[in-house]
């Protein structure tokens, strides 16, 4: 695999004995999920961010600095993405490699679109999409099917949910 020289062993995340699995990554993901959820659902700042997401113009008219709140929310998302990338480097690849997180950001957007920021569904839908993506790696070897079918399947799932919501008359928020 191309990339930098491997990191020193002391920088690697601890793994379950005899495997490459690390428990640190899922635990940190759960902690970050709860922290972000608490920020968004239980703080004045989170109320303002949600208001800006629903209507930036209405938020500005109510005195909320919509541009600032949007940029702050984007910075928070960037920090979470940076942490996820760092965990990929020190927990999986043990080196800085090109495309270390290829497609993970898009998958996160799809998950957010499907769950509508409902914390009860984030982990389950994210895990489902991860299983589809991970499983697609074996498709060319076992079934002679192109691995890009996983992206098509994920897109069809999102499209089906959007169509179902539109038929029920739900708003996209």
C-alpha positions in Angstrom: 0.0 0.0 0.0 1.4 3.4 -0.9 1.7 6.2 1.6 4.0 7.2 4.4 6.3 5.0 6.4 4.3 3.0 9.1 3.7 4.8 12.3 5.6 3.8 15.4 3.9 0.9 17.2 3.4 3.2 20.3 1.0 5.4 18.2 -1.3 2.5 17.1 -4.6 2.1 18.9 -4.8 -1.0 21.1 -6.4 -4.0 19.5 -8.3 -7.1 20.8 -5.7 -9.8 21.2 -5.2 -11.8 18.0 -7.2 -9.5 15.8 -7.0 -6.2 14.1 -10.1 -4.9 15.9 -9.9 -1.9 18.1 -12.6 -1.1 20.6 -11.4 2.6 20.9 -13.0 3.6 17.6 -16.6 2.5 18.2 -16.4 3.8 21.7 -15.2 7.3 20.5 -17.9 7.2 17.8 -20.6 6.6 20.4 -19.2 9.3 22.7 -19.1 11.8 19.8 -22.6 10.9 18.7 -24.0 11.6 22.2 -21.9 14.8 22.6 -23.1 16.2 19.3 -26.7 15.2 20.0 -26.6 16.9 23.4 -25.2 20.0 21.8 -27.8 20.1 19.1 -30.8 19.1 21.2 -30.1 20.6 24.6 -28.3 23.9 24.1 -29.4 27.3 23.0 -26.6 27.1 20.3 -28.2 23.9 19.0 -31.6 25.4 18.9 -30.1 28.2 16.8 -28.3 25.8 14.5 -31.6 23.8 14.0 -33.5 27.0 13.3 -30.9 28.0 10.7 -31.2 24.6 9.1 -35.0 25.0 8.8 -34.9 28.6 7.5 -31.8 30.8 7.5 -33.9 33.9 6.5 -36.4 33.4 9.4 -33.5 32.9 11.8 -31.8 36.1 10.7 -35.1 38.0 11.2 -35.3 36.6 14.7 -31.8 37.9 15.5 -29.8 34.6 15.0 -26.5 35.1 13.3 -27.3 32.4 10.7 -24.0 32.6 8.8 -22.0 32.3 12.0 -24.1 29.4 13.3 -23.8 27.6 10.0 -20.0 28.0 9.9 -19.8 26.8 13.5 -21.8 23.7 12.7 -19.6 23.1 9.7 -16.5 23.4 11.9 -18.0 20.9 14.3 -18.6 18.5 11.5 -15.1 19.1 10.2 -13.7 18.3 13.6 -15.6 15.1 13.8 -14.5 14.1 10.3 -10.9 14.9 11.2 -11.1 12.7 14.3 -12.6 9.9 12.2 -9.7 10.3 9.7 -7.1 10.3 12.5 -8.7 7.1 13.9 -8.5 5.5 10.4 -4.8 6.4 10.3 -3.8 5.2 13.8 -6.3 2.4 14.1 -6.5 0.8 10.7 -3.8 1.7 8.2 -1.0 2.7 10.7 0.3 5.1 8.0 -1.0 8.1 6.1 -2.3 6.7 2.8 -4.0 8.3 -0.1 -7.8 8.2 0.0 -7.7 7.2 3.6 -11.4 8.0 4.0 -12.7 7.6 0.4 -16.4 7.9 0.4 -17.0 8.0 4.1 -18.1 11.6 4.1 -20.7 10.9 1.4 -21.9 7.9 3.4 -22.3 10.1 6.4 -24.4 12.6 4.4 -26.6 9.7 3.2 -27.0 8.4 6.8 -27.9 11.9 8.0 -30.4 12.3 5.2 -32.1 9.0 6.1 -32.2 9.4 9.8 -33.0 13.1 9.9 -30.6 13.6 12.9 -32.6 11.1 15.0 -30.0 9.7 17.3 -31.9 6.5 17.8 -31.3 5.5 14.1 -27.8 6.9 13.4 -25.8 4.0 14.6 -28.0 1.3 13.1 -28.2 3.0 9.6 -24.5 3.8 9.6 -23.7 0.2 10.5 -26.0 -1.1 7.8 -24.3 1.1 5.2 -20.9 0.1 6.5 -21.8 -3.6 6.1 -23.0 -3.0 2.5 -19.7 -1.1 1.7 -17.5 -3.7 3.4 -19.3 -6.6 1.9 -19.0 -5.2 -1.6 -15.2 -5.7 -1.4 -15.8 -9.5 -1.7 -18.3 -9.3 -4.6 -15.8 -9.4 -7.5 -14.1 -12.4 -5.9 -17.1 -14.5 -5.0 -19.9 -13.5 -7.4 -18.0 -11.8 -10.3 -20.1 -8.7 -9.6 -18.6 -5.2 -9.7 -18.1 -3.8 -6.2 -19.7 -0.5 -7.2 -23.1 -2.2 -6.8 -22.9 -1.2 -3.2 -23.1 2.4 -4.1 -26.0 1.7 -6.4 -27.8 -0.2 -3.6 -27.2 2.7 -1.1 -28.5 5.2 -3.7 -31.6 3.1 -4.3 -32.3 2.9 -0.5 -32.0 6.7 -0.2 -34.2 7.2 -3.3 -36.8 4.8 -2.0 -36.9 6.6 1.4 -37.2 10.0 -0.3 -40.0 8.8 -2.6 -41.8 7.2 0.4 -41.6 10.4 2.4 -42.8 12.5 -0.6 -45.8 10.2 -1.0 -46.7 10.6 2.7 -46.3 14.3 2.3 -43.5 14.7 4.8 -41.2 17.7 4.6 -37.5 17.1 3.8 -36.4 18.6 7.1 
